[in-house]
Amino acid sequence: MGKYKIAVAGTGYVGLVAGVCFAHYGHDVTCVDVDENKVALMRQGISPIYEEGLEALMQEGARRGLLHYTTDFRAAYRDAQAIFIGVGTPEQSDGSANLRYIASVARQIAESVEKDCLVVVKSTVPVGTNDKVEQFIQDSLLRDVKVEVASNPEFLAQGTAVRDTLEAARIVIGTESENAERMLRDIYAPFNLPIVSVKRRSAEMIKYASNDFLALKISYMNDIANLCELVGADIEDVAYGMSFDARIGAKFLQAGIGYGGSCFPKDTKALKYLARQHGYALKTVEAAVEVNALQKTRLYHKASQRLISFSGLKIAVLGLTFKPGTDDLREAPSLDNVALLVEQGAQVFAYDPKGMDHFRQHFPDITYCDQPQQALEQANACFLLCEWPQIRSIPPQTYKALMRTPLVFDGRNMYKVEDMEAAGVEYYSIGRRPGLPSR
């Protein structure tokens, strides 16, 4: 087990979290980004993303002299022993992954390295991409050095990314040589975590198969929840009964208004596209994508059935990010629902503890509130779209006391139906009977 000189390309959720965690365990890490302003912030110990525990580790790494930030990729890659690629692979219009950032970094590496090194792709990429990256680098090398490419997909969740990295259930590495495997095992040795070592293409598929399975599980429960409403069952009772089966487990059984974020939506579409490219239809994944797309606006359609029109009504929207613990809005249900509400003439008053600055870039003309109570004051209806503690802790009586019409549509099943009913709130959730106020 040794100390390695590591460069990390990209300082988003994947790259930055990986970099600070490598430094935490004693490696000398340089994080590379093209954005000068972002690099300047990170040099001050300020994280460009909201993630619990990240800034503390950034500051720790800087104090120990093990964590550096730069836009000078040549200096960072020149004598690095390992270069981890953590740049984005955004979704294209056809659902495929856009690999131009991967290609750009691969070219920079090929033109910069001056000694043998291992390039490790942490970004989520289609199966076979690592083979292409290795060939591309070899075709573009300017010096007589040996560069191997390995796959090392990440399995972090936004909001718990640091913990998910330091306490991962497993580390997956995909290599094509004993040297690459040995080096990755050595880099990860201080983490003291189980390592799953496979070939590169299997590692790439493990990432997609894992994420898509979880997405499928979520969509399945949402589908069952919708049926529960029709037949008079309660999805929470159903999920509880299912959870005792060890083959099913208790996680990812919560019904709601669909998944969002940077992984599940993109990865399900990418695997669907990859299968189609090979003449195969992944019908289960395609169904998960379809269910999720419809689920996002299920609350809006419930509210449309209850109200004549949204025009001129004050609508409180509490929770904008796709999940608690992050400021990320990618594929968040709030984007779809607020767009529909604004289109129908609603006066939207929104609250979120971390996501409002980003949301303003999409909807600059709605009203943003410093406290959820401000949004609820004299509101005609309320949409609960993300289960932040600041929202979950609002007593049922508050909706009755503050709202003009205590009409609540809860996309995350935060409250007990009977508690809202007892408080005099007309309450609609996912997969449960409506809670009509006691007369």
C-alpha positions in Angstrom: 0.0 0.0 0.0 1.6 3.3 -1.1 0.9 6.9 -1.6 0.0 7.7 -5.2 0.1 10.9 -7.2 -3.4 11.2 -8.6 -5.1 13.6 -11.0 -8.9 13.8 -11.2 -10.5 15.3 -14.3 -13.8 17.0 -13.5 -15.0 18.5 -10.2 -18.7 17.6 -10.2 -20.3 15.0 -7.8 -18.2 12.2 -9.2 -14.8 13.8 -9.6 -14.6 16.2 -6.6 -15.9 13.6 -4.1 -13.5 11.0 -5.4 -10.6 13.5 -5.2 -11.2 14.6 -1.7 -11.7 11.0 -0.5 -8.4 9.9 -2.1 -6.7 12.8 -0.3 -8.4 11.9 2.9 -6.6 8.5 2.7 -3.2 10.0 2.0 -2.9 10.2 -1.7 -1.5 13.4 -3.4 -4.5 14.6 -5.5 -4.9 17.4 -8.1 -8.4 18.1 -9.2 -8.7 19.6 -12.7 -11.5 21.8 -14.1 -11.9 24.1 -17.0 -13.7 26.8 -14.9 -11.3 29.3 -13.4 -14.0 30.7 -11.0 -14.9 27.2 -9.8 -11.2 26.4 -9.2 -10.8 29.7 -7.3 -13.7 28.8 -5.0 -12.3 25.3 -4.3 -8.9 26.8 -3.5 -10.7 28.7 -0.7 -12.1 25.5 0.6 -15.6 26.3 -0.8 -17.5 23.5 -2.5 -19.2 24.3 -5.8 -21.9 21.8 -4.9 -23.9 21.3 -1.8 -23.0 17.9 -0.3 -22.8 17.1 3.4 -19.3 16.7 4.7 -17.6 17.7 1.5 -16.2 21.1 2.4 -14.8 19.7 5.7 -12.8 17.1 3.7 -11.7 19.7 1.2 -10.3 21.9 3.9 -8.7 18.9 5.6 -7.0 17.9 2.4 -5.7 21.4 1.8 -4.3 21.7 5.4 -2.4 18.4 4.9 -1.1 19.7 1.5 -2.6 16.7 -0.3 -5.4 18.4 -2.2 -4.8 20.9 -5.1 -7.0 22.5 -7.8 -6.0 23.7 -11.2 -7.1 24.5 -14.8 -3.6 23.5 -16.0 -4.3 20.0 -17.2 -0.9 19.5 -18.6 0.8 20.1 -15.3 -1.7 17.8 -13.5 -1.4 14.9 -16.0 2.3 15.2 -16.8 3.6 12.9 -14.1 0.5 11.5 -12.5 0.6 7.8 -11.7 -3.2 7.5 -12.0 -5.7 9.8 -13.7 -9.3 9.4 -12.8 -11.9 10.8 -15.3 -15.0 12.0 -13.6 -16.5 14.4 -16.2 -20.2 14.4 -17.2 -21.8 12.2 -19.8 -25.0 14.1 -20.4 -28.0 12.6 -22.1 -28.6 13.4 -25.8 -32.0 13.9 -27.4 -32.1 10.2 -28.4 -31.2 9.0 -24.9 -27.6 8.1 -25.7 -24.7 9.3 -23.6 -22.7 12.3 -24.9 -19.1 11.3 -24.6 -17.5 14.5 -25.9 -16.1 15.5 -22.5 -14.6 12.0 -22.1 -13.0 12.3 -25.5 -11.7 15.8 -24.7 -10.0 14.6 -21.5 -8.6 11.5 -23.2 -6.9 13.8 -25.8 -5.5 16.1 -23.1 -4.1 13.1 -21.3 -2.5 11.7 -24.5 -0.9 15.0 -25.2 0.3 15.6 -21.7 1.6 12.4 -20.0 5.3 12.0 -19.8 5.5 8.7 -17.9 3.6 5.4 -17.7 0.2 5.8 -16.0 -3.2 4.3 -15.4 -6.3 6.1 -16.7 -9.4 5.2 -14.7 -12.9 6.1 -16.0 -15.3 6.8 -13.1 -17.9 8.5 -15.3 -20.9 6.4 -16.3 -20.3 5.3 -19.9 -21.8 2.8 -22.3 -20.4 -0.7 -22.4 -17.3 -0.7 -24.5 -16.3 2.9 -24.0 -13.2 2.1 -22.0 -11.9 0.1 -24.9 -12.4 3.1 -27.2 -10.8 5.4 -24.7 -7.7 3.3 -24.5 -7.4 3.0 -28.3 -8.0 6.8 -28.6 -5.2 7.6 -26.1 -2.8 5.2 -27.8 -3.5 6.7 -31.2 -3.0 10.2 -29.8 0.1 9.8 -27.6 2.9 12.3 -28.2 5.5 10.4 -26.2 6.7 6.8 -25.8 4.9 5.9 -22.6 2.5 3.1 -21.7 -1.1 4.1 -20.7 -3.6 1.6 -19.6 -7.3 2.2 -19.1 -9.5 0.8 -16.3 -13.1 1.1 -15.4 -14.1 2.2 -11.8 -17.8 3.2 -11.8 -19.1 5.2 -8.9 -22.1 4.2 -6.8 -22.7 7.4 -4.8 -26.0 9.0 -4.2 -26.3 12.8 -4.1 -26.9 14.0 -0.5 -24.8 11.1 0.9 -22.0 11.1 -1.6 -19.1 11.4 0.8 -20.4 8.6 3.1 -21.3 6.5 0.1 -17.6 6.8 -1.1 -15.9 6.2 2.2 -18.3 3.5 3.3 -19.2 1.9 0.0 -20.8 -1.5 -0.1 -18.2 -2.5 -2.7 -15.7 -1.0 -5.0 -16.0 -2.2 -8.6 -12.9 -2.2 -10.8 -12.7 -3.4 -14.4 -9.2 -4.1 -15.8 -7.5 -6.0 -18.6 -4.2 -6.5 -17.0 -2.7 -7.7 -13.7 -0.8 -4.4 -13.4 -3.9 -2.3 -13.6 -5.7 -4.4 -11.1 -2.8 -4.4 -8.7 -2.5 -0.6 -8.9 -6.2 0.0 -8.3 -6.3 -2.4 -5.4 -3.3 -0.5 -3.9 -4.9 2.9 -4.4 -8.1 1.7 -2.7 -6.4 -0.4 0.0 -6.7 2.4 2.7 -10.5 2.4 2.2 -10.6 -1.2 3.6 -13.7 -2.0 1.5 -14.7 -5.1 -0.5 -13.3 -5.0 -4.1 -15.1 -6.6 -7.0 -12.6 -7.1 -9.8 -13.9 -8.0 -13.2 -13.2 -7.2 -16.9 -13.8 -3.6 -18.1 -17.0 -4.3 -20.0 -18.5 -6.2 -17.0 -17.7 -3.2 -14.7 -19.4 -0.8 -17.1 -22.5 -3.0 -17.2 -22.5 -3.4 -13.4 -23.0 0.3 -13.1 -25.9 0.5 -15.5 -27.5 -2.7 -14.3 -27.4 -1.6 -10.7 -28.9 1.9 -11.3 -31.5 0.6 -13.7 -32.6 -2.1 -11.2 -33.2 0.5 -8.5 -35.0 2.7 -11.0 -37.2 -0.2 -12.0 -38.0 -1.0 -8.3 -39.1 2.6 -7.8 -41.3 2.6 -10.9 -42.8 -0.7 -10.0 -43.8 0.6 -6.5 -45.3 3.7 -8.1 -47.3 1.6 -10.5 -48.6 -0.5 -7.7 -49.4 2.7 -5.7 -51.5 4.0 -8.6 -53.4 0.7 -8.6 -53.8 0.8 -4.8 -55.7 4.1 -5.2 -58.1 2.5 -7.7 -58.8 -0.7 -5.6 -58.8 0.8 -2.1 -55.5 -0.6 -0.8 -52.8 1.4 1.0 -49.4 1.4 -0.6 -47.6 1.8 2.7 -49.3 -1.3 4.1 -48.4 -3.1 1.0 -44.7 -2.0 1.1 -44.5 -2.9 4.8 -45.7 -6.4 4.1 -43.3 -6.8 1.1 -40.3 -5.6 3.2 -40.2 -8.7 5.3 -39.2 -10.8 2.3 -35.4 -10.9 2.2 -35.5 -11.4 -1.5 -37.2 -8.0 -1.9 -35.7 -6.0 1.0 -37.0 -2.8 2.6 -35.3 -0.2 0.5 -36.7 1.6 -2.5 -40.2 0.6 -1.7 -41.5 4.1 -1.0 -44.1 5.4 -3.5 -44.0 8.9 -4.7 -43.9 11.1 -7.8 -40.9 9.4 -9.5 -37.1 9.5 -9.5 -34.9 12.4 -10.6 -31.3 13.4 -10.4 -28.3 12.9 -12.5 -28.2 9.1 -12.6 -31.5 7.2 -12.8 -33.2 9.1 -15.6 -30.0 9.3 -17.7 -28.9 5.8 -17.1 -32.2 4.1 -17.8 -32.5 5.9 -21.1 -28.8 5.2 -22.0 -29.2 1.5 -21.4 -32.4 1.4 -23.3 -30.6 3.1 -26.2 -27.6 0.7 -26.0 -29.9 -2.3 -26.2 -31.7 -0.9 -29.2 -28.4 -0.2 -30.9 -27.7 -4.0 -30.6 -31.2 -4.9 -31.8 -32.6 -5.8 -28.4 -35.5 -4.2 -26.4 -35.0 -4.0 -22.7 -38.8 -4.0 -22.0 -38.5 -3.8 -18.3 -36.3 -0.7 -18.4 -38.5 0.9 -21.1 -41.5 0.4 -18.8 -39.6 2.0 -15.9 -38.9 5.1 -18.0 -42.5 5.4 -19.2 -43.9 5.0 -15.7 -41.6 7.6 -14.3 -42.4 10.1 -16.9 -46.1 9.8 -16.2 -45.6 9.7 -12.4 -43.9 13.1 -12.2 -47.1 15.0 -12.9 -49.6 12.7 -11.2 -50.1 15.3 -8.4 -50.8 18.0 -10.9 -53.5 16.0 -12.6 -55.0 15.1 -9.2 -55.2 18.8 -8.4 -56.7 19.5 -11.9 -59.5 17.1 -11.1 -60.2 18.8 -7.8 -60.0 22.4 -9.0 -61.9 24.2 -11.8 -58.8 26.2 -12.8 -55.4 27.2 -11.4 -55.7 30.7 -13.0 -55.2 33.4 -10.3 -54.8 30.9 -7.5 -51.9 31.1 -5.0 -50.2 27.8 -5.1 -47.5 26.9 -2.5 -44.8 24.6 -3.8 -42.6 23.2 -1.0 -39.4 21.3 -2.0 -37.8 21.9 -5.4 -34.7 19.6 -5.5 -35.1 16.1 -6.7 -34.3 14.8 -3.2 -33.2 16.2 0.2 -29.6 16.8 1.0 -28.6 18.3 -2.4 -29.1 21.4 -4.4 -29.4 19.4 -7.6 -32.5 20.0 -9.8 -31.8 17.6 -12.6 -35.0 15.8 -13.6 -36.7 17.1 -10.4 -40.5 16.7 -10.6 -40.8 20.3 -9.4 -39.6 21.5 -12.9 -42.5 19.7 -14.6 -45.1 20.7 -12.1 -44.2 24.4 -11.8 -44.1 24.7 -15.6 -47.7 23.3 -15.8 -48.9 25.5 -12.9 -47.4 28.7 -14.5 -48.8 27.8 -17.9 -52.2 27.6 -16.3 -51.9 31.0 -14.7 -51.1 30.0 -11.1 -49.3 32.4 -8.8 -46.5 30.1 -7.5 -44.9 30.7 -4.2 -41.9 28.3 -3.8 -39.7 27.3 -0.9 -36.6 25.0 -0.7 -33.7 25.2 1.8 -31.0 24.7 -0.9 -32.4 24.7 -4.4 -34.0 28.1 -4.9 -31.0 29.9 -6.5 -30.8 27.2 -9.2 -34.6 27.1 -9.6 -34.5 30.9 -10.3 -32.5 30.2 -13.5 -35.5 28.2 -14.8 -38.4 30.3 -13.3 -37.2 33.8 -12.5 -40.8 35.2 -12.3 -42.3 33.1 -9.5 -42.1 34.1 -5.9 -39.5 32.6 -3.6 -40.0 32.4 0.1 -37.4 32.3 2.9 -39.7 30.1 5.1 -42.3 27.5 4.1 -44.9 29.4 6.2 -44.6 32.4 3.8 -45.5 30.2 0.9 -48.5 28.7 2.8 -50.0 32.0 3.9 -53.4 32.4 2.2 -52.5 29.7 -0.4 -55.4 28.0 -2.3 -53.4 24.7 -2.6 -50.0 23.3 -1.7 -47.8 20.8 -3.5 -45.2 18.9 -1.4 -42.5 17.7 -3.8 -39.4 17.0 -1.7 -39.2 15.6 1.8 -36.7 18.0 3.3 -36.8 18.0 7.2 -37.8 21.6 7.2 -41.0 20.6 5.3 -41.6 17.3 6.9 -41.6 18.9 10.4 -44.5 21.3 9.6 -47.4 20.3 11.8 -50.6 19.4 10.0 -52.4 22.2 11.9 -50.2 24.8 10.2 -51.7 24.1 6.8 -55.2 24.5 8.3 -54.2 27.7 10.1 -52.3 29.5 7.3 -53.9 28.4 4.0 -56.9 30.0 2.5 -58.1 26.6 1.5 -56.2 23.7 3.3 -55.8 21.6 0.2 -52.5 19.6 0.2 -51.1 17.4 -2.5 -48.2 15.4 -1.1 -45.9 13.7 -3.6 -43.7 12.1 -1.0 -46.3 10.7 1.5 -44.8 12.7 4.3 -47.9 12.8 6.5 -50.3 10.2 7.9 -53.7 10.5 6.3 -55.5 10.4 9.6 -53.4 13.2 11.0 -54.1 15.5 8.2 -57.8 14.6 8.2 -58.0 15.3 12.0 -56.4 18.7 11.4 -59.0 19.6 8.9 -56.8 19.4 5.9 -58.0 17.9 2.6 -55.0 15.7 1.8 -54.1 13.8 -1.4 -51.0 11.6 -1.5 -49.7 8.7 -3.6 -51.2 5.2 -3.3 -53.4 6.0 -0.3 -57.0 7.1 0.1 -57.7 10.9 0.1 -57.8 12.4 3.6 -60.9 14.6 3.7 -61.3 17.0 6.6 -63.5 16.0 9.4 -66.7 17.9 9.4 
